[in-house]
Amino acid sequence: MLSARTPWTCKRSRPAPANRQSPSKKFSRSCARMESYKILIKKSAAGELAKIPRKDLEKIVRRVRDLEQIPRPSGCRKLSGKDRYRLRQGDCRIVYAVDDSRRIVEVYKIGNRREIYRD
């Protein structure tokens, strides 16, 4: 007899193995031991922040602050030709560099994706 549930909606419940930790516990322990990075924002990037609409500004500031704990979060991309990374927040991009030896994240540009990569 066929069931009304399709194979891709059926979920089998299996208990997690006893020796494995949940990902959230593992992540919180590793973050507690990590030293945070210091964030430096160039004057040009600070000026570009003033031009961004207020609704987007809060999200961008939150993403920049998150770089203190995780300087290379998932979703960041390394830019070709330079030792910099870009982080996407909606239509805006944050271009920054990471100095692991001094534990510094330096933000170079913040702006709309159409204009951010032009030099």
HELIX and SHEET records of a PDB file:
HELIX    1   1 PRO A   23  ARG A   33  1                                  11    
HELIX    2   2 LYS A   43  ALA A   50  1                                   8    
HELIX    3   3 ARG A   54  ASP A   66  1                                  13    
SHEET    1   A 5 LYS A  38  ILE A  41  0                                        
SHEET    2   A 5 ILE A 104  ASN A 112  1                                        
SHEET    3   A 5 CYS A  92  ASP A  99 -1                                        
SHEET    4   A 5 TYR A  85  GLN A  89 -1                                        
SHEET    5   A 5 ARG A  77  LYS A  78 -1                                        
END                                                                             
